[in-house]
Amino acid sequence: MRRLSVTDWIFALVAVVIVVAGGVMLFGTSAPPMQHQNMGAVVPASHSDGLSEVEGDYRIERVVVPAERGTSVPIAFRILGRDAKPVTRFLDNQTKQMHFFVVRDDMHVFRHVHPVLEGDTWHTAVDLPDGGAYRMFAEFVPLDTKDPLHPVVLGVPFSLAGDTELVPVPAPDARTVTETGYTVTRVDQPAALPLLAERSIRLAIRAPDGKPVEKLEPHLGSNGHMTGFHTMLLSATHLHPVEPAGAPLIDGELTFRSVFAERGEYRLFLEFSHGGRLHTAALTVAVE
């Protein structure tokens, strides 16, 4: 066998470098896109999170998880930081340090509460009238965040045994009626929304007497609160209101800025305050 010369070794080394560089380029170009893209300074931060109990430096630790249906079912948890120690202070996010959601996988049960911190543990209780598969979400904004409009959202699944009356997720529709008689209608050309592109969702709110709601009472420091959940993945997406709290609504319309991170259908839950009561409207939208 011919002994390799210095020139041969140089060519071999160059070939190895070319192969490695090509592999890096191949895997770099074939990797999936980032879930949260920089959409420009004028676009609000968007997220579609809650698919894991760990995100970044934070992890949710289960303390008390619902085991059976009922009213005021207790839930308790801790948020652990990078050093595995409980974190007990966050930035205010729409007037609250901690938002907590419970959603059943058919979107028929939705709960939004604000846990109370006792020592290093967050405590709350929710009504869970039926069995089935659920997911609970803890949403908070770290003190050292560089993007206060993008909270950390940690999700944990749980299930309740017993008979379950599953309800199909309603198809995308432009109109819904709350249990309190308010009609909420999408008026922003209610078609499928684009993926990873900013869009405004305009909702016309009518009181039970059919008249446009001229002004909403502040709820969580704004005109309304909206959270969406992917109907298949059960990921969470927060939408930000445009009109400032207390501002009159033109023709009863309330606007939310949105950027959706996954294709499919989302169930949007709008909470707003009017007439001294909190109302919840649910709409299904499609993202393509």
C-alpha positions in Angstrom: 0.0 0.0 0.0 1.3 3.5 -0.9 2.3 5.6 2.0 0.3 8.9 2.2 2.3 12.0 1.4 1.9 15.3 3.1 -0.1 16.5 0.1 -2.5 13.5 0.4 -3.1 14.3 4.1 -3.9 17.9 3.2 -6.4 16.9 0.6 -8.0 14.5 3.0 -8.3 17.1 5.7 -9.9 19.5 3.2 -12.4 16.9 2.2 -13.4 16.2 5.8 -13.9 19.9 6.4 -16.1 20.1 3.3 -18.2 17.1 4.3 -18.7 18.5 7.8 -19.6 22.0 6.6 -22.1 20.4 4.1 -23.7 18.4 6.9 -24.1 21.5 9.0 -25.7 23.4 6.2 -28.0 20.4 5.4 -29.2 20.0 8.9 -29.4 23.8 9.4 -31.7 24.2 6.4 -33.8 21.2 7.1 -34.5 21.9 10.7 -38.1 23.0 11.6 -38.7 26.7 11.9 -38.6 28.3 15.3 -42.0 28.3 17.0 -41.8 32.0 17.9 -40.5 34.2 15.1 -39.5 37.8 15.3 -42.3 39.5 13.5 -41.0 43.0 13.9 -41.1 45.6 16.6 -44.7 46.5 16.0 -46.0 42.9 16.3 -46.9 41.8 19.8 -45.1 38.8 21.2 -47.0 35.6 20.5 -46.8 32.2 22.1 -48.3 28.8 21.8 -47.1 27.1 24.8 -48.1 24.9 27.7 -47.2 21.6 26.0 -44.5 20.8 28.6 -44.1 21.2 32.4 -40.6 22.6 31.6 -39.8 25.8 29.7 -36.5 27.6 29.8 -35.3 27.8 33.4 -38.7 27.0 34.9 -40.5 23.8 35.9 -43.9 23.3 37.5 -43.9 20.9 40.4 -47.2 19.1 41.2 -48.3 19.4 44.9 -52.1 18.7 44.7 -53.6 17.5 41.4 -57.4 17.0 41.0 -58.3 13.3 41.4 -62.1 13.5 41.3 -64.9 15.8 40.0 -66.7 18.3 42.2 -66.9 21.9 43.2 -64.0 23.9 44.5 -61.6 21.0 43.7 -58.2 22.0 45.3 -55.0 22.5 43.2 -51.6 23.3 44.4 -48.2 23.6 42.7 -44.8 25.2 42.9 -42.7 27.0 40.2 -39.1 25.8 40.4 -36.2 27.8 38.9 -32.9 26.9 37.5 -31.5 25.9 40.9 -34.6 23.7 41.6 -35.7 26.1 44.3 -39.3 27.6 44.4 -39.7 31.0 42.6 -42.3 33.2 44.3 -42.1 36.6 42.6 -43.1 37.4 39.0 -44.0 40.5 37.1 -47.6 41.6 37.1 -49.3 40.3 33.9 -52.7 42.0 33.4 -52.6 42.9 37.2 -51.8 39.3 38.3 -48.5 37.5 39.0 -50.0 34.2 38.1 -52.8 33.2 35.7 -54.0 29.6 35.9 -56.2 27.8 33.4 -57.9 24.4 33.3 -59.2 23.1 30.0 -60.8 19.7 29.1 -59.6 18.2 25.9 -63.0 18.8 24.2 -62.9 22.5 25.2 -66.2 22.1 27.0 -64.7 23.0 30.3 -62.7 26.2 30.7 -61.5 27.7 33.9 -59.4 30.8 34.5 -58.4 31.6 38.1 -55.6 33.4 39.9 -53.9 31.2 42.6 -52.8 32.6 45.9 -49.2 32.2 47.1 -48.9 30.5 50.5 -45.2 30.2 51.5 -43.6 28.8 48.3 -46.7 27.1 47.0 -49.5 28.4 44.8 -53.1 27.4 45.8 -56.4 27.6 44.0 -59.6 25.6 43.5 -61.8 25.1 40.4 -65.2 23.5 39.6 -64.8 20.3 37.6 -68.3 19.0 37.0 -67.4 16.1 34.7 -64.7 13.5 34.1 -62.3 13.3 31.2 -58.9 14.3 30.1 -57.8 17.8 31.2 -54.7 20.0 31.1 -53.8 22.8 33.5 -51.6 25.7 32.7 -49.6 28.1 34.9 -48.8 31.4 33.1 -46.4 34.0 34.5 -43.8 36.6 33.4 -40.3 36.2 35.0 -38.7 39.2 36.6 -35.7 39.1 34.3 -37.7 38.6 31.1 -36.7 40.5 27.9 -40.2 40.1 26.5 -42.9 41.0 29.0 -45.6 40.3 26.4 -44.5 36.7 26.2 -45.2 34.8 29.4 -43.9 31.5 30.4 -46.6 28.9 30.2 -46.2 25.5 31.8 -48.7 22.7 31.3 -49.6 19.5 33.1 -52.1 16.9 32.1 -54.5 15.1 34.4 -57.6 13.0 34.1 -60.8 12.5 36.2 -62.4 9.0 36.2 -66.1 8.4 35.8 -68.7 8.8 33.2 -67.9 11.6 30.8 -70.2 13.4 28.5 -67.9 14.5 25.7 -69.1 17.5 23.6 -67.7 18.0 20.0 -65.7 21.2 19.5 -68.0 23.5 17.6 -66.9 24.2 14.0 -65.4 27.6 13.2 -68.2 30.2 13.4 -68.5 33.9 13.4 -71.1 34.1 16.1 -71.6 32.9 19.6 -73.9 33.7 22.6 -72.7 33.7 26.2 -74.6 32.0 29.0 -75.6 35.5 30.1 -77.2 36.4 26.8 -74.5 38.5 25.2 -73.9 38.0 21.5 -70.3 38.1 20.2 -69.7 38.2 16.5 -66.4 38.2 14.5 -66.6 41.0 12.0 -63.0 40.9 10.6 -63.9 38.9 7.5 -64.3 35.7 9.5 -62.2 33.3 7.4 -59.2 31.2 8.2 -56.3 33.1 9.8 -52.8 32.9 8.4 -50.0 31.0 10.2 -47.3 33.1 11.9 -48.7 36.4 10.6 -50.2 39.2 12.6 -53.9 39.7 12.2 -56.6 41.7 14.1 -59.6 39.8 15.3 -62.5 42.2 15.7 -65.5 41.2 17.8 -68.8 43.0 18.0 -70.4 42.7 21.4 -74.2 43.0 21.8 -76.0 43.1 25.1 -79.0 40.8 25.6 -81.3 43.6 24.4 -79.4 43.6 21.0 -77.8 47.0 21.5 -74.0 47.4 21.0 -72.0 47.6 24.2 -70.7 51.1 24.3 -68.1 50.6 27.1 -66.7 47.7 29.0 -65.7 47.7 32.6 -62.0 47.0 33.1 -61.2 43.3 33.7 -57.7 42.4 34.7 -56.6 46.0 33.9 -57.9 45.9 30.3 -61.1 45.8 28.2 -61.0 42.0 28.1 -58.9 38.9 28.4 -58.6 36.3 25.6 -56.8 33.0 25.6 -56.8 30.4 22.8 -56.2 26.7 23.0 -55.3 24.5 20.0 -58.1 21.9 19.9 -55.7 19.0 19.1 -52.5 19.9 20.7 -54.0 21.7 23.8 -51.3 24.4 23.5 -52.1 27.9 24.8 -52.0 31.2 23.0 -52.5 34.6 24.6 -54.1 37.5 22.6 -53.6 41.1 23.4 -56.4 43.7 23.3 -55.9 46.9 21.3 -58.4 49.3 22.8 -57.2 50.7 26.1 -59.1 49.9 29.2 -62.2 52.1 29.6 -62.1 53.5 26.1 -65.5 53.6 24.3 -66.1 50.9 21.8 -67.0 51.9 18.3 -70.2 50.0 17.4 -69.5 47.7 20.3 -66.3 46.3 18.6 -63.4 45.0 20.6 -60.1 44.2 18.8 -57.4 41.7 19.6 -54.0 41.3 17.9 -53.0 37.7 17.2 -50.2 35.6 15.8 -50.9 31.8 15.8 -48.0 29.4 15.8 -49.6 26.2 14.6 -52.0 25.2 11.9 -55.4 23.8 12.9 -58.4 25.0 15.0 -58.2 27.1 18.1 -60.9 27.6 20.7 -60.8 31.2 21.8 -62.2 32.2 25.2 -63.0 35.9 25.6 -63.7 37.2 29.1 -65.2 40.7 29.5 -66.9 42.6 32.2 -70.2 44.5 31.7 -73.1 45.3 34.0 -71.2 44.3 37.0 -70.7 40.7 35.8 -68.0 38.7 34.1 -69.0 37.1 30.8 -67.2 34.4 28.8 -67.6 33.9 25.1 -66.1 31.0 23.2 -65.4 31.0 19.5 -63.6 28.5 17.2 -61.2 29.8 14.5 -59.2 28.0 11.9 -55.5 28.7 11.1 -54.0 27.7 7.8 
